[in-house]
C-alpha cells in the first residue's frame, strides 16, 4: 500500500535512548553523538522539504546548555527555517527527558546549512521549494519516531533486517509505555508482528506507537511501522506489532500503573 504525501511535515522528530555506549566517563551523552543525531535530523528534514540529495555544508554555533544522562530519552526536532536557491537551513533542538520524573531540559540547539547536490535534469537550474505559507502538521499529540536505514542495517537484498525493525518497534513501545506510567518498564512479550513490505536502504523509517490497553501493571502497545522514500515523497505501511510492556519497581516486581482513561484526562 502506498500513499502520496500532500506535503512533508515541517517538524521532524527523532527519539532515542542514551545507552552506555553513547556516554563518557561522567555518564552523560558524548557531544559527538549528540551532533551526529542533530545532523541526521537536519538531513531528514531537508530531504522531506525537497526531494533531492543533500549534504551538510556547515553548522552555525551550537551551544550545549545541559547534559543528557545515561538512561534518559533524547528527543530531537528539526524544522526548515530558511530556503535559498540551492541551500536551506534547518534548526535543530536537542532535548533530554528523564524517564521517571518527566523532567525535560533543552540540551542543545543549532542551525545546519544543507546544500542540494547532483544535476538538475531539466536544465532550469536549482529552485528549492519555498517555505509553506501555512504551518504544516507537527503531530504534537502523537508520538512519531523517525530513523534512517543505512547500508550496515540491510541484508544482501538491500532491505532492512527484520531484527533491526523489531528492535526499533520495541524501542518505540518502550518509550510510549514509559511516558504513560513514568516507571521502569520491561518487555513481557511480543504478541504478534506482521511485516507487509520491505524497507530499502536510504529510506526513512517512521514508528507510531499507541497505548491500546492498560492492565494493573501491564500496557499493551500497538506499533505501526512506515517507510518513507525521500526522493519521491511517498510512504507505505510496512508492518504492525503488538507488544506487552510491564512496569516494575526497584526490586523488579510488577508495579501498578494508571489506567488508560486517566492518561487521556491528565
N, C-alpha and C positions, 0 to 999 in steps of 0.2 A: 504494500500500500504506500502510495506516495502522494504528497500534497504540496502545492506551491505556496510558499510563504508570501503573503501580500507585501510585507516589508520586514526587514530584520529588526528585532528589538534593540532599542538604543542601549539598554543596560545588559551587560554580560556578567554572569556571576559564576565564580569558581570557588568551591568549598572543599577544603582538605582538613586533615588532622595532623598535628605536629607529632610525629613519631620519633623515637630515639635517634634514628639515623639522620634526622634533619636538624639535630641540635648540637650546640657546642658543649664545652665542659661546664658551662653555667646552667645548662638545662633550658636554654632558650633557642629559638629558631635562628639558624645561620642567616646572616644578611644576604649571602649569595643565593640561598634557596628562596628567600623572600623576593629578591629581584627577579629570579627565574619565573616564579609564579606570576609576578606582575607583568613581565614581558609576554608571557603566554596569553594572559587575559587581553592585553593590548592587541596582540596578533589576531585573536579570535574576534574581538570587537571590530577591528579594522576590516577583516575579511567578511564579516557579516554586513558591514556597511556597503562595501563594493566588492563584487565577486571577481577579484583579481588577486594575484600573488603579491604579498607584501614582505618587506624586510624592515628591520629596525634600523633607523638612521641615527637616532640619538635619543637620550632621555634627559629631560630637564631635571633641575635639582630635586633630589629625593631625600627627604629627612625621615629617619626612623625615630619616632617620638616615644615609643614604648615597646617592650619586648613581647613576643608571642612565646608562651611557655609550653613545655612538654605536656602533651595530652590535650591541649586546647584545640578548638576549631579555629581555622583561619578562613575568613571569607574575603574574597577579592572581587571588587566590582569595577568594571571598565565601561566608559562611555565616550563616544566620539565628541570632541568639543570644538575642533576646528577642521575645516576641509579646504585644501588648496586644489590646484590643477592636477597634481600628481602625488601629493602627500596629504596626510591628515595627522591629527594629534588625538591621542586617547588619554584621558585622565583616569588613573587607577588608584583606588583606595584599598589598603590592606588593614583589615580589622580582625582582632583576636577576640574570641568568645570563650569564657570559662564554662565548661560543660555543666557543672553542678549549680553555679550561682547565677548564671545568665549575665554576668558582668561582661560588657563589651567595651573595647577601647580601640581607638584609632592608633595603629602602629606605624603606618607609613602612607605617604601619598606622593605620586609622581606623575609626570606627563611624558608619554612616549611618542616620539615622532616616527611615523611609519611611511615608507615610500613604496609606491607600486613599481613592480619590475616586469620585464618582458616587453613584448611588442604589441602595439595596438593593431589589430588585424584590418580594420577598415581604413587605416591611414589618416584618420582625422585628428590624431594627437590625443593626449591624455585629458580627460574631463571626468573626474570622480563625481559621483552623485553628491549634491549639496546636502547640508543638514536638513532634516524634515522640518516643516513649519510647525507641525503639531507634535507634542510628545507622543512617543510610541509606548506600548505597554511594557511595564517593567516586571510584571508578575510578582509584585512585592509581597502579596499574601500567600504565595505558593513557593515552596522550596524547589528550586530547579538548579541542578549542578551540572556543569559542563566540563569536559576534558577533551584533549586531542588524542588521536590514535597515531602513535609514532611507529617507525619500522620495527623496533625491537619488541613491540607488543603484538605483532602479527605472525600468522603461520606462513608456511611456504606458498600458500594460496594468496597471500596479501590481505587476509581478513583478520579481524581481531580475535585473539584466543578466547575461547569460551571461559576459561578460568579467569582471565582479566575482566571480562564482562561481569562474571559472578562476583568478583572482588569489588568492583565498582558499585554494583547493586547492593551488596552487603554493607558497604560504607554508607551509601545513601540511606538505607534502612536504619543504620546505627545513629546517624545524625538526626533523622526525623524522630526516632524513639527517644533519644536523649533530650532533644528540645521539648518533647511533650512532658516528660516526667522529671527532668533535671536530677536524675540519679545515675549511678553507674549502670551500664547496660551491657548484656551479653546476648549473643545469638543462641537461641534454643533449637531452632530448626528452620529449614527451608522447605516449605510445604510443596511448592511447585514452581518451576521455572520453565518457560517456553521461549525459544528463540525462533523468530519468524523470518528474519532476513539477516544476512551477514553485514558486517560493518567494515568498510575498507580503510586502508591506510590513508592518512591525511584528512579523514572526516572528523567532525566534532560529535562527540557522544554527549547526549543530554539525558540526565536521570531525573525523574519526577516521582519522589516518594510521597505516600499519603497514608496516614494512620486510618486503617479500616475498622479495627475493633480493639477494644481495651478490656482486659480481664482484671483480676485482682492485682497481679504483678506482671502480667504479660501484655504485650502490644503486638498486634498483627499489622504489618506494614506492607502495602502493595507498592511495587516499584515498576514504573514504566521506563523502558529503555528506547531512546530515539537516536537516530543518526541524522546528521545534517551535512550535506555536501556544500562546502563553502563556495565553490566555483559556480554552481548552478542554482543555489538558493533554495533547493528543495529538501524536505526532510521526510523520514519514514519511520514508522514504529517497528522496532526490531526485536523487541522482547518484553516480557512481563514476568514478574516474580512475586511471590508472597513469602514473607519472612516473619518468623515469630521471635520477638526480642523480649527478654526478661530483665526487669530491674532488680538489682541486688544491693545488699547493704555491705558494710565493711567486712563482714565475715563471709561474703559471697552467698548469702541466703536470700531467697526471694523477698523483695520489698514492695510494699503497697504503692500503687500509682493512682493518680487521679483519673476519674472516668472521662470518657471522650466528651460528654456533654459539658462538663466543667471547663475543659480546654477550649471549647468553642465560645464559652461565655467570657472567660478570663484570659 
